[in-house]
């Protein structure tokens, strides 16, 4: 259906596209600026607006050698990979179980889980219970509390219920047990929903810093996001200098400043999201729709 | 798992318990225990609000103090009132801006080229997926006293003193709202964009035949068709008024802006984890939960009345 474009249409379309492009610029430029600044010579970087001034890798070289940086990167990657894998598999299994109408007490278990979504004990009681469970200063605090996401269980259950039961029936007739049915029949068929859940969970893991902030004092367990948060906190400027002390600064051709290092860390922490997001965007949109159908 | 033991079989028959069905329940037991351990056990922590709990105190030394900490709220009324005001103001501002994602979705939908639409959609939703820590870092780069904004304005000779966007309590609410929009506007509009895609195309065709132009279509078809979605999201937002933006304000509140950015959740955090006054913080937490449940049921009741269907 093609309508004839009137003068009003042309004005509107032009204004609209200009507005959209400006908004896009507003969304992209701040990220771009982080890179421009951190690739510039720190002494001249204040005047870098569109491209790096006297480009240098010195900021990044310094950041990668910061005391504890490698460890924090490893922790971030580990919690993202292990946490996401386990949460997806465990939620997928319980989501599958919750489709079993013949289970004794299924309704009770499922309702109790769904209702838990609407009650929150609050920060302090949760904090104290986590400590009582022995999660204080352990890597497990990154993995276990998020191991089963009731929300994911709900999404996966709804999805599995749309799979024709005949597929599972025939596997059962061939003598497959419940684990085998789940692993070789249901799991492969649920890939679309599992992929959606996995991308949401991995972004959540990568971005998390508050759990480190309240449960972890052991520096060896810090994650990248938390390290960045500490660096940004100006009160901890000395800490950053202490972390630099291992490096003989006079060896460097240009001397990084506190700001150039902070923005270089920011760039490193942002890179995975920036480069992975455009490819996974459709999964995020799909996840949003699934959630909306439920709500 | 079929038992060959005749004794268990006969017992199973007497109780009419089917082992296959029971096995399923046993397999689901970890799920039940997990839910209880991480969602319901913490609720018992509410009991702390009625005791003199201190860090390191053994549980058998706990003393029941009744409503002492709830009455303490009266003593600290000024701080709590301030947090309450901040929470409500920030929540009301975001409620007032509720229509922006709708407007944005309608405008984005008017971009006709599919590739351009897809591209814009990807770019504007990106900020939603970086953490608030990164947003804070970006603001530090752009708006601190030696940040980009002050450099540019200074070079142009527009200012003599650096602007202090992040340390100015008079604009703290505006600044936080703008940041929230920057981060969330694109993402919030996606759901409306999907709703627009679901509108029956024949409505538009009929309107064109009747001589409507595209602006008529936007106003008289798209907007009304989006109202059911908008209503649900609006009511959900009312239900969540008290729990917005904790992470954002925790990062951005500094000594200069704290009086404007300390929301209820942040106050609980400060009293509980910073001053380690666990009992008092829990007391505030409990009151907040009660108000929260009230708001949720009001929103739910409104939903039932307006659309004949509850939210949850």
Contacts between the chains, C-beta under 8 A, distances in Angstrom:
chain1	res1	chain2	res2	distance
A	1	B	204	7.7
A	1	B	205	6.1
A	1	B	208	6.9
A	3	B	208	6.4
A	3	B	213	7.9
A	3	B	214	7.4
A	6	B	213	7.1
A	8	B	213	7.3
A	8	B	215	7.6
A	9	B	213	7.8
A	9	B	214	6.8
A	12	B	110	7.5
A	12	B	214	7.8
A	12	B	215	7.6
A	13	B	110	7.3
A	13	B	112	7.9
A	16	B	107	5.6
A	16	B	110	5.7
A	16	B	111	6.8
A	17	B	111	6.7
A	17	B	116	7.7
A	19	B	107	7.0
A	20	B	107	7.2
A	20	B	108	6.8
A	20	B	111	6.4
A	20	B	120	5.2
A	23	B	120	7.8
A	23	B	124	6.1
A	24	B	119	7.9
A	24	B	120	5.8
A	24	B	123	4.5
A	24	B	124	6.4
A	26	B	182	6.9
A	27	B	123	5.3
A	27	B	124	5.4
A	27	B	126	6.0
A	27	B	127	5.6
A	27	B	182	7.3
A	27	B	186	7.0
A	28	B	123	6.0
A	28	B	126	7.6
A	30	B	138	4.6
A	30	B	141	7.8
A	30	B	142	6.4
A	31	B	126	7.8
A	31	B	138	7.4
A	33	B	138	7.6
A	33	B	141	6.3
A	33	B	142	6.7
A	33	B	148	6.3
A	34	B	137	7.6
A	34	B	138	6.4
A	34	B	141	6.1
A	37	B	141	6.1
A	37	B	148	8.0
A	46	B	146	6.4
A	46	B	151	5.1
A	47	B	151	6.9
A	47	B	155	8.0
A	49	B	148	7.0
A	49	B	152	7.1
A	94	B	28	6.9
A	94	B	31	4.5
A	97	B	24	6.5
A	97	B	27	5.9
A	97	B	28	4.9
A	97	B	31	7.1
A	98	B	28	7.4
A	98	B	31	8.0
A	100	B	24	5.1
A	102	B	18	7.7
A	102	B	20	7.3
A	102	B	21	4.9
A	102	B	24	6.7
A	103	B	21	6.1
A	103	B	24	3.8
A	103	B	25	5.4
A	103	B	28	6.3
A	104	B	17	7.8
A	104	B	21	5.3
A	104	B	22	6.0
A	104	B	24	7.2
A	104	B	25	4.4
A	105	B	25	5.4
A	105	B	28	7.8
A	106	B	24	7.6
A	106	B	25	7.6
A	106	B	28	7.2
A	109	B	25	8.0
A	109	B	28	5.5
A	109	B	31	6.4
A	109	B	32	4.9
A	109	B	35	7.9
A	112	B	32	6.9
A	112	B	35	6.0
A	112	B	36	7.7
A	112	B	40	8.0
A	113	B	31	6.9
A	113	B	32	7.7
A	113	B	35	4.7
A	116	B	35	5.4
A	116	B	39	3.5
A	116	B	40	6.7
A	118	B	296	7.3
A	118	B	312	6.7
A	119	B	39	6.8
A	119	B	40	7.8
A	119	B	43	6.7
A	119	B	289	7.9
A	120	B	289	6.8
A	121	B	39	8.0
A	121	B	42	3.5
A	121	B	43	4.9
A	121	B	45	5.7
A	121	B	46	6.7
A	121	B	285	7.7
A	121	B	289	8.0
A	122	B	42	7.9
A	122	B	45	7.9
A	122	B	46	8.0
A	122	B	268	6.7
A	122	B	282	6.8
A	122	B	285	3.3
A	122	B	286	7.4
A	122	B	288	7.1
A	122	B	289	6.3
A	123	B	265	7.2
A	123	B	268	5.6
A	123	B	269	6.0
A	123	B	272	6.2
A	123	B	273	7.3
A	123	B	281	7.5
A	123	B	285	6.8
A	124	B	45	6.9
A	124	B	48	7.5
A	124	B	268	6.8
A	124	B	272	4.2
A	124	B	273	7.4
A	124	B	278	5.4
A	124	B	281	4.7
A	124	B	282	4.9
A	124	B	285	6.1
A	125	B	42	4.5
A	125	B	43	7.1
A	125	B	44	7.6
A	125	B	45	2.5
A	125	B	46	6.2
A	125	B	48	6.9
A	125	B	282	6.1
A	125	B	285	7.1
A	126	B	42	4.7
A	126	B	45	7.3
A	127	B	272	7.4
A	127	B	273	6.9
A	128	B	45	5.6
A	128	B	48	7.2
A	128	B	278	6.8
A	129	B	41	5.6
A	129	B	42	4.6
A	129	B	45	5.9
A	133	B	37	7.5
A	145	B	38	5.8
A	147	B	34	7.0
A	148	B	31	6.3
A	148	B	34	5.1
A	148	B	35	7.6
A	150	B	35	7.0
A	150	B	39	7.9
A	153	B	31	7.6
A	178	B	23	7.6
A	178	B	24	7.4
A	178	B	27	7.1
A	203	B	129	5.5
A	206	B	131	7.9
A	207	B	129	7.8
A	207	B	130	7.2
A	207	B	131	3.7
A	207	B	133	7.8
A	208	B	131	7.8
A	209	B	131	6.6
A	209	B	133	5.5
A	210	B	247	6.4
A	210	B	250	7.9
A	214	B	273	6.2
A	225	B	131	5.8
A	225	B	133	5.3
A	228	B	133	5.5
A	228	B	134	7.4
A	228	B	137	6.3
A	229	B	133	4.8
A	229	B	136	7.8
A	229	B	251	7.3
A	232	B	133	7.2
A	232	B	136	6.0
A	232	B	137	5.6
A	232	B	140	5.9
A	259	B	140	7.9
A	259	B	141	7.4
A	259	B	144	7.9
A	259	B	146	7.1
A	262	B	137	6.6
A	262	B	140	6.7
A	262	B	141	7.8
A	263	B	137	7.1
A	263	B	141	5.2
A	265	B	137	7.8
A	266	B	134	6.1
A	266	B	137	4.0
A	266	B	138	7.0
A	266	B	141	7.4
A	269	B	133	7.7
A	269	B	134	6.3
A	270	B	130	6.0
A	270	B	134	5.5
A	273	B	126	7.9
A	273	B	129	5.6
A	273	B	130	5.5
A	274	B	126	7.5
A	277	B	122	7.8
A	277	B	126	5.9
A	277	B	129	5.7
A	278	B	122	5.5
A	281	B	121	7.7
A	281	B	122	5.1
A	281	B	125	6.8
A	284	B	125	7.3
A	284	B	129	7.4
A	285	B	190	5.9
A	285	B	194	7.6
A	288	B	187	7.9
A	288	B	190	5.9
A	288	B	191	6.1
A	288	B	194	7.9
A	289	B	191	7.7
A	289	B	194	5.9
A	292	B	191	5.7
A	292	B	194	7.7
A	292	B	229	8.0
A	295	B	232	6.6
A	295	B	236	6.8
A	295	B	311	7.0
